[in-house]
Amino acid sequence: MAENTEEIITITGMAEEIVYKNPDNGYIVITMDIDGVPETVVGTLGDIVEGESLILRGNYIASAKYGRQFKAVTCERKLPTTAEEIRRYLGSGIIKGVGPAMAKKIVHAFGEESLDIIENDPKRLSTLNGISVDKALYIGTEFRKLCGIRTIIEFLQRYEISPLTASLVWKAYEGESVVNVKSDPYLLCNDDFGVDFSQADRIANDLGLSPFSMSRIKAGITYVLRENAAAGHTCVPRTSLTEVVCPLIRVGEDDFDKALFEGIEEHLFVSYETSRREYIYLADYYNAESYISKKIATMLKLSAPFTKDYSDDIAGIEWEDNIHYEELQKAAINAALGNNIFILTGGPGTGKTTTLNAVIKLCEAKKKRMMLAAPTGRAAKRMSDLTGRPAKTIHRLLEVDFSNKSGKPKFKHHDKNPLNADVIIIDEMSMVDTLLFEALLRAVKLESKLIMVGDSNQLPSVGAGNVLRDLISSKMIPTVELKEIFRQAAESLIITNAHKIVHGEMPELDNRKKDFFFMPTAGDEDTAKLVIDLAKTRLPKTYEYSPIDDIQVLSPTKMGTAGTKELNRSLQLALNPPSRMKKEFRFFDTVFRTGDKVMQIKNDYDVIWKRGADNGTGIFNGDIGIIYDIDVSNALLFIDFDGRKAVYTSEMLGKLEHAYAVTIHKSQGSEYKAVIMPLTLYSNNLLYRNLLYTGVTRAKEILIIVGTRDAVVRMVENNKKTNRFSCIKDMLEQEYGE
């Protein structure tokens, strides 16, 4: 059959050998007999077994390592018909408890009628030696279940919905799966299945269902609210929601209002009114913000009024450590010790760490049990380095509960099993999103002290919400903002320019005697070339920096010549070129190579890692690692994430990307010796002040901006705060206001 990468081709044959199978997501590699010719087939096809007759649709692809393969998009199964095919099929282990010997016995007795008897009259199997009536009925039940699962898999595959999702649908509805989906395709859009609205809409359209059904409109509302949550909003003004949903799914406002009301009655959505407008939430986000406001209000009410003066304790530390705290630092230490909940904020070089270390020392002197945490592994490591105390990620602090099968992260520490700590300190609070903060608060005892540290001028969290800024702007939580730049920090142009940027002033770009450099270029291509030259040659030669460990390229955008996608391709070639000594694995259009620097781009709670004798689970969004080995034949990558060594199968690679260059958003909570930041006018919509500020403050020793002065000017002048819809501030006022 001729090779074709565009046209959809149909092939029919029998599965001869299962070469590789991933039971978690249904990805499989099989050898098929196509008219006597063996063909290698790959795809996410579900639980295929040897001996099955298959009708596959897809096209041929050429793999540099594996040669020609047929990449199947859809799969229809035909039950085997000949006695030999049935024997192989039953003997493959497809039904638990039926092996090759029992399969041979069944087929010898019933021949080509074997499958029909198993499905419709399984008691007849009990006439055979070794098969009891219970065993016979069990075989029949399992076979009918198997047929049902495959029916829903085949139905959903027509709409490019994975076998994994189909299996989740089967778990929910079993034998009624296809009937339920056909009667209401939009049930696939709920959180348990996560099917995109457009896919469900396509099924409904093919089935001739009404475009004005309430289930369709509710699914459309859910889709828009989810998209807004992905953009950072925990809720949306009702008027804005109406203006987006109605034209998007082509319904009138009356139908929209009716569906919204019905969804609120069913607790899919929640309406919340402030003095200004009405907001609509997905239930999870409303519940999270409502809990946060109630818990904080309770902690504030239980917190004794700040009356005690800790000046003597502070003076003791000053004398003991030969240090002098400025007045705002003393006020911060006092407030941290005197309140159950406290926020310490301020920019770089203002003494947050020095202040925090004083609080820690005084708490330890009072024999307080302390826990320190930050949102990411790198942020936790930095916190540990700066304080000299162990710090964990928030996820590890709360401990992921793997007995939970809901598909959503749940934690072992919560309301009924709180953290055993007197003082809990969270650093890099600007990165903490609403759902994670809710989970953290649930694990904090009311009598515990919660100290939050962060810089509200940094970019907000990747997840929905703007927690730190909302809490500060409420003016209800005791907060101290450190403002004075200390003398040693003031010698750094990185720090002084960061403060200029946050106040809307142009940074000093022409001083080449310090640690902040601006290198102008004529355009995007020149910018990219200079970035590569700096990372590969100039900085390593001048400062003896490691291009992998010490230097990080940060870009505002993924796209364009100076965006992370193109820069990663170029930097990989420059810093880790192919050689006979390096192993490679191709994943679609990406080549992973031993020595590559990679980043996890989605939380994965199931990844198992080892650090010496220590074992753990979970690699999270933003974690950076190095590929230290590849098992090409078994498609396995071995990655070291700062000492945590994990094994990645090919199906997990969709959560990885190269990290020679990363977006400024992804760099939050990290610090690098040298940062190279390409800034051009390509990404005009991303040129705003706190993005520049966040990128600048990631540099520890050297920052080099490469690009155009106009891009820097535009970012400084654009004080576009990352405004996000949220009602925490209003809810706090309602719970604790005057």
Secondary structure, DSSP 8 states (H G I E B T S, - for coil): ----SSS-EEEEEEEEEEEEE-TTT-EEEEEEEETTEEEEEEEE--S--TT-EEEEEEEEEEETTTEEEEEEEEEEEE---SHHHHHHHHHTTSSTT--HHHHHHHHHHHGGGHHHHHHH-GGGGGGSTT--HHHHHHHHHHHHHHHHHHHHHHHHHTTT--HHHHHHHHHHHGGGHHHHHHH-GGGGGSTTT---HHHHHHHHHHTT--TT-HHHHHHHHHHHHHHHHHTT-SEEEHHHHHHHHHHHHT--HHHHHHHHHHHHHTTSEEEEE-SS-EEEEEHHHHHHHHHHHHHHHHHHHHS--S----HHHHHHHHHHHT----HHHHHHHHHHHH-SEEEEEE-TTSSHHHHHHHHHHHHHHTT--EEEEESSHHHHHHHHHHHSS-EEEHHHHH-B-TT--SSS--BS-BTTB----SEEEE--GGG--HHHHHHHHHTS-TTSEEEEEE-TTS---SSS--HHHHHHHHT-S-EEEE----HHHHT-HHHHHHHHHHTT-----S--SSSEEEEE-SSHHHHHHHHHHIIIIIHHHHH---TTTTEEEEES-SSSTTSHHHHHHHHHHHHS---TTS-EEEETTEEEETT-EEEE-S-EEEEEEEETTEEEEEE-TT-EEEEEEEETTTTEEEEEETTEEEEEEGGGGGGEEE-SEEETGGGTT--EEEEEEEE-GGGGGG--HHHHHHHHTTEEEEEEEEE-HHHHHHHHH----------HHHHHHHHH--
